[in-house]
Amino acid sequence: MQRFPDLRGVQSLFWRLVAAPEGVAAAVGSEDLSYLIRPDARLGAVERLDIYADMYFYRLRDCLAEDFPKLAARVGAAHFHNLVTDYLLAHPPRHFSLRELGRALPDFTGSHALERSFPALADLARLEWARVEVFDDADAAPLCWQRLLEGGAAAPESFAATLIPSARLLRLDASVLALWRGDPAEPGERIGVRVWRKGFAVHHRSLATDEERCLRELAAGGVTLARLGELVGNAPRLAALLDLWARDGLIAESEARDTPDR
């Protein structure tokens, strides 16, 4: 008769078998678990463990579906189930928090066979993951329009701004914004997209070339209004962008960073 393990041993064995990517039966092999898990007339030890293994997988799948609802809807339940199965085999959970479970899914989707059947699928996943990230990111006091006016008038060469922490700048296939809305769309050119949180609401929108150029420099921090004026090259357009960013709560005040002579 096998020696009954202590509590730590039982927990370790249970976890290893329930989370085994090859399934409980393959992980158990020829080992008799009846000394540890009591079988009955309906279910043996392996079948009992299979119940927990299925629950574990479905919990992970449901968590990913919550973080990537548009991806799941785009491919359908069966394809999403298979995608998650393949993903978890390649990227089993390593972090104590389920929040990190989907971090590698966008890149994995880009190399999956589904990408051939559903173009721009990986970019749709990238948009969804960015929305997950900005929802959890730190708060920052955004610059209001009045403060921008005061700072710009008083010290345009030193008054500086930065992108708020809860924002991301992406380059995505243009069709992704339509796919997000559930509209049919063919793959197109790649465009800039910003994702940000205002209060508890997450938003995203496409970017004009000059806005993307400014926001990417703002993401590095410490960009003066004078430098933004150089990037835009048009005072009315800069004023319109600053007004837009202020209304969206997109930028915060910052110390000006040193920049090379231009």
NORBELKA-V811477 format. One record per residue. N is the residue number from 1. RES is the residue in three letters. PHI is phi in whole degrees, 0 to 359 (NA if undefined). Layout:
<<N,RES,PHI> <N,RES,PHI>>
//
This chain:
<<1,MET,NA> <2,GLN,288> <3,ARG,287> <4,PHE,288> <5,PRO,287> <6,ASP,286> <7,LEU,301> <8,ARG,298> <9,GLY,295> <10,VAL,297> <11,GLN,298> <12,SER,296> <13,LEU,294> <14,PHE,301> <15,TRP,298> <16,ARG,299> <17,LEU,283> <18,VAL,292> <19,ALA,266> <20,ALA,297> <21,PRO,295> <22,GLU,275> <23,GLY,101> <24,VAL,297> <25,ALA,300> <26,ALA,293> <27,ALA,290> <28,VAL,288> <29,GLY,66> <30,SER,267> <31,GLU,292> <32,ASP,269> <33,LEU,263> <34,SER,295> <35,TYR,289> <36,LEU,251> <37,ILE,237> <38,ARG,286> <39,PRO,282> <40,ASP,223> <41,ALA,292> <42,ARG,265> <43,LEU,226> <44,GLY,274> <45,ALA,298> <46,VAL,295> <47,GLU,297> <48,ARG,295> <49,LEU,294> <50,ASP,300> <51,ILE,300> <52,TYR,290> <53,ALA,296> <54,ASP,296> <55,MET,299> <56,TYR,298> <57,PHE,298> <58,TYR,294> <59,ARG,295> <60,LEU,296> <61,ARG,299> <62,ASP,293> <63,CYS,297> <64,LEU,293> <65,ALA,295> <66,GLU,290> <67,ASP,278> <68,PHE,232> <69,PRO,295> <70,LYS,289> <71,LEU,298> <72,ALA,298> <73,ALA,292> <74,ARG,297> <75,VAL,264> <76,GLY,91> <77,ALA,299> <78,ALA,294> <79,HIS,296> <80,PHE,294> <81,HIS,302> <82,ASN,291> <83,LEU,299> <84,VAL,296> <85,THR,302> <86,ASP,297> <87,TYR,295> <88,LEU,291> <89,LEU,293> <90,ALA,277> <91,HIS,226> <92,PRO,296> <93,PRO,304> <94,ARG,239> <95,HIS,252> <96,PHE,292> <97,SER,255> <98,LEU,292> <99,ARG,304> <100,GLU,269> <101,LEU,301> <102,GLY,265> <103,ARG,303> <104,ALA,268> <105,LEU,296> <106,PRO,302> <107,ASP,293> <108,PHE,297> <109,THR,299> <110,GLY,296> <111,SER,257> <112,HIS,272> <113,ALA,299> <114,LEU,297> <115,GLU,299> <116,ARG,287> <117,SER,275> <118,PHE,232> <119,PRO,303> <120,ALA,70> <121,LEU,297> <122,ALA,296> <123,ASP,293> <124,LEU,298> <125,ALA,294> <126,ARG,296> <127,LEU,297> <128,GLU,295> <129,TRP,292> <130,ALA,299> <131,ARG,295> <132,VAL,298> <133,GLU,296> <134,VAL,291> <135,PHE,297> <136,ASP,267> <137,ASP,290> <138,ALA,294> <139,ASP,280> <140,ALA,210> <141,ALA,286> <142,PRO,285> <143,LEU,284> <144,CYS,273> <145,TRP,298> <146,GLN,298> <147,ARG,293> <148,LEU,297> <149,LEU,297> <150,GLU,296> <151,GLY,294> <152,GLY,293> <153,ALA,286> <154,ALA,279> <155,ALA,207> <156,PRO,296> <157,GLU,276> <158,SER,232> <159,PHE,292> <160,ALA,232> <161,ALA,227> <162,THR,216> <163,LEU,287> <164,ILE,297> <165,PRO,299> <166,SER,273> <167,ALA,212> <168,ARG,223> <169,LEU,245> <170,LEU,237> <171,ARG,241> <172,LEU,227> <173,ASP,298> <174,ALA,300> <175,SER,291> <176,VAL,298> <177,LEU,294> <178,ALA,289> <179,LEU,298> <180,TRP,301> <181,ARG,283> <182,GLY,88> <183,ASP,267> <184,PRO,293> <185,ALA,201> <186,GLU,267> <187,PRO,304> <188,GLY,220> <189,GLU,286> <190,ARG,272> <191,ILE,229> <192,GLY,279> <193,VAL,223> <194,ARG,252> <195,VAL,237> <196,TRP,208> <197,ARG,247> <198,LYS,237> <199,GLY,67> <200,PHE,255> <201,ALA,256> <202,VAL,259> <203,HIS,230> <204,HIS,210> <205,ARG,200> <206,SER,286> <207,LEU,239> <208,ALA,288> <209,THR,302> <210,ASP,291> <211,GLU,293> <212,GLU,298> <213,ARG,300> <214,CYS,294> <215,LEU,293> <216,ARG,293> <217,GLU,287> <218,LEU,299> <219,ALA,297> <220,ALA,282> <221,GLY,90> <222,GLY,66> <223,VAL,263> <224,THR,283> <225,LEU,295> <226,ALA,297> <227,ARG,294> <228,LEU,299> <229,GLY,298> <230,GLU,295> <231,LEU,292> <232,VAL,275> <233,GLY,75> <234,ASN,206> <235,ALA,300> <236,PRO,299> <237,ARG,293> <238,LEU,298> <239,ALA,299> <240,ALA,294> <241,LEU,293> <242,LEU,299> <243,ASP,297> <244,LEU,298> <245,TRP,296> <246,ALA,294> <247,ARG,295> <248,ASP,276> <249,GLY,63> <250,LEU,264> <251,ILE,234> <252,ALA,232> <253,GLU,287> <254,SER,209> <255,GLU,285> <256,ALA,294> <257,ARG,266> <258,ASP,289> <259,THR,232> <260,PRO,293> <261,ASP,299> <262,ARG,246>>
//
